[in-house]
């Protein structure tokens, strides 16, 4: 079939309006479940401190003679711990012309960029506290302060590989990091070992966090070795969202911003985010035909007592 002569087509037309949908579709993840679960407390200095207390071990020889004088027991002092605050920011900058023109899918361009950068900053903060193997650093004139991540604290209740030099931090006070070892498959027996160790040390873990691959592995643990089909609802249930262990019930979450080789077993009320400066937006000085703002937060991870929590480390991720 041929087109009749002199038919005016879109290829020659000038002035046809564009067909641009007035929406913007994002697929990038914005959820920060671990950050959202943290209690917020106030920091008043760049080095934030707290204390922990431990009871003496049970004395099975605690028998006193009738009529004997009381013998004073030695006091058990507290342990003083601390972590540095870290400053993280995002700085969007938009030209004056871009602010002035009409936009599709958003109103004010700067407001839109601020919303995006705020989400990105929250993701950064969760990844720093839960997804890095980072020791605390006091910083200096040319070195940014860094807060010790959760991996610098956990060591009493952990299960890790036996090859490749795998080891817990040499000191569980935020000053050392984990030594990663040869990765191995995630097994339920490893998790049970950590849960029992947490319980033995007085912990009551309520949250188990894993990456995407090991969330699927978790769903094959006892009771979920095969998918369960609900014929009445035409639905197959192949996931585990709660783990009812011998030592309590834990919520199981897939966390995007932690290391995929780790499984964190956490008592969430024993962790907090201490903020010296809450997240805020500050207009920056105008230096030309553009607008610039800084979105900033200064924060620290508070490890109230690492014996409450644990982890399974050096896991395969594919």
Rosetta blueprint (number, residue, H / E / L):
1 X L
2 X L
3 X L
4 X L
5 X L
6 X L
7 X L
8 X L
9 X L
10 X L
11 X L
12 X L
13 X L
14 X L
15 X L
16 X L
17 X L
18 X L
19 X L
20 X L
21 X L
22 X L
23 X L
24 X L
25 X L
26 X L
27 X L
28 X L
29 X L
30 X L
31 X L
32 X L
33 X H
34 X H
35 X H
36 X H
37 X H
38 X L
39 X E
40 X E
41 X E
42 X E
43 X L
44 X L
45 X L
46 X L
47 X E
48 X E
49 X E
50 X E
51 X E
52 X E
53 X L
54 X L
55 X L
56 X L
57 X L
58 X L
59 X L
60 X L
61 X L
62 X L
63 X L
64 X L
65 X L
66 X L
67 X L
68 X L
69 X L
70 X L
71 X L
72 X L
73 X L
74 X L
75 X L
76 X L
77 X L
78 X L
79 X E
80 X E
81 X E
82 X E
83 X E
84 X E
85 X L
86 X E
87 X E
88 X E
89 X E
90 X E
91 X L
92 X L
93 X E
94 X E
95 X E
96 X H
97 X H
98 X H
99 X H
100 X H
101 X L
102 X L
103 X L
104 X L
105 X L
106 X L
107 X L
108 X L
109 X H
110 X H
111 X H
112 X H
113 X H
114 X H
115 X H
116 X H
117 X H
118 X H
119 X H
120 X H
121 X H
122 X H
123 X H
124 X H
125 X H
126 X H
127 X H
128 X H
129 X H
130 X H
131 X L
132 X L
133 X L
134 X L
135 X L
136 X L
137 X E
138 X L
139 X L
140 X E
141 X L
142 X L
143 X E
144 X L
145 X L
146 X E
147 X L
148 X L
149 X L
150 X H
151 X H
152 X H
153 X L
154 X L
155 X L
156 X L
157 X L
158 X E
159 X E
160 X L
161 X L
162 X L
163 X L
164 X L
165 X L
166 X L
167 X E
168 X L
169 X L
170 X L
171 X L
172 X L
173 X L
174 X L
175 X L
176 X L
177 X L
178 X L
179 X E
180 X L
181 X L
182 X L
183 X L
184 X E
185 X L
186 X L
187 X L
188 X H
189 X H
190 X H
191 X H
192 X H
193 X H
194 X H
195 X H
196 X H
197 X H
198 X H
199 X H
200 X H
201 X L
202 X L
203 X L
204 X L
205 X L
206 X L
207 X E
208 X E
209 X E
210 X E
211 X L
212 X H
213 X H
214 X H
215 X H
216 X H
217 X H
218 X H
219 X L
220 X L
221 X L
222 X L
223 X L
224 X L
225 X L
226 X L
227 X L
228 X E
229 X E
230 X E
231 X L
232 X L
233 X L
234 X L
235 X E
236 X E
237 X E
238 X L
239 X L
240 X L
241 X L
242 X E
243 X E
244 X E
245 X E
246 X L
247 X L
248 X E
249 X E
250 X E
251 X E
252 X E
253 X E
254 X E
255 X L
256 X L
257 X L
258 X L
259 X L
260 X L
261 X L
262 X L
263 X E
264 X E
265 X E
266 X E
267 X L
268 X H
269 X H
270 X H
271 X E
272 X E
273 X E
274 X E
275 X E
276 X E
277 X E
278 X E
279 X E
280 X E
281 X E
282 X E
283 X E
284 X L
285 X L
286 X L
287 X L
288 X L
289 X L
290 X E
291 X E
292 X E
293 X E
294 X E
295 X E
296 X E
297 X E
298 X E
299 X E
300 X E
301 X E
302 X E
303 X E
304 X L
305 X L
306 X H
307 X H
308 X H
309 X L
310 X E
311 X E
312 X E
313 X L
314 X L
315 X E
316 X L
317 X L
318 X L
